[in-house]
Amino acid sequence: MKPRILIIYTGGTIGMIEDSATHALKPFDFSHLMENVPKVKMLNYDIDNIQFNPPIDSSDMNPSHWQQIARSIADNYYDYDGFVVLHGTDTMAYTASALSFMLDNLQKPVIITGSQLPIGEVRTDGEENLITALQIAAATEPDGKPMVQEVAILFEDYLWRGNRATKRSADNFNAFKSSNYPHLAKVGLSINFSREALMRHQSAGGLNPQYNLDPSVAVVDLFPGLSEKVLRHILSAPDIKGVVLRTYGAGNAMTAPWFIDLIKETVDRGIVVLNVTQCAYGGVHPSRYVTGDVLAGTGVIPGFDITFEAAVTKMMFLFGLGLDSKQVKFYLERPLAGEMTIS
Ligand code: ASP
């Protein structure tokens, strides 16, 4: 049996061409993309595709697009061995994180990739990324089970857990990195999977997709000099249910009474505040410093080593389930899809 793979083409640089008037890159259709990768035929897979109409630059992604991708996977889940999502790099880590929560009990590969240079360029990284993503989506264990049973990002030399990865470079071919979790595979002459890092499911039953997302989330990035007026304005925005608070180092923030009182007031109003670190490596350890401890005393939830992208999308997902703030807090402190390590 040939591996059956479904490609979902959303857009991104990989399929872009130059606008003749402005020379800026704009998304183009899937047939153009595939014409530039004739080698795909050498894989001898059964490949079908679904494409966004029109394909988009991933800066235009929003939760409705995540729903569209999740539905395409769920509707075709039992007809394919694996899924490859072609996507722009700018918001790839957000899409990967959102899908990791939405595709509950996923036991097949969903490999997201794209490129830094369009597929039509001589030095493109798109051809290699696409072919490697297809091979990973088709890879199996000796017992025939899929090697990858989760949402992952393949870029250049590495396969990363989708909800652990972040775009780190606007220029390098190795554009993604996961600071707090090891790679799932290293791509060289062969593709070497790190079995101990790959997700393995214990639970029986099929895919349990959840499509509702609630974007009533705000983000506050701390910096020395942040004023009470500005912060009060953000936190009093109507309809916000959750705030991702990006703090210093191990989860530290200023101890000025106006700040602590304002955060406490916000938590007491039933708004969920999640503490994530601005640092790329490591995570929130609330009791390491007095400054973190004081903040924890207001009722904010520690995000441990979760990425910013996973924090935002996890909140949207949990509020989308219709949970109340107490239940949302409960799940924020626990990994749902391997997105964080509790310390
Ligand atoms: N702006 C592009 C996008 O995210 C960048 C890329 O694909 O690399 O769609």
Residues whose N, C-alpha, C, O or C-beta is under 5 A from the ligand:
A	BS01	LIG	G12 T13 I14 I56 D57 S58 S59 H87 G88 T89 D90 T91 G114 S115 Q116
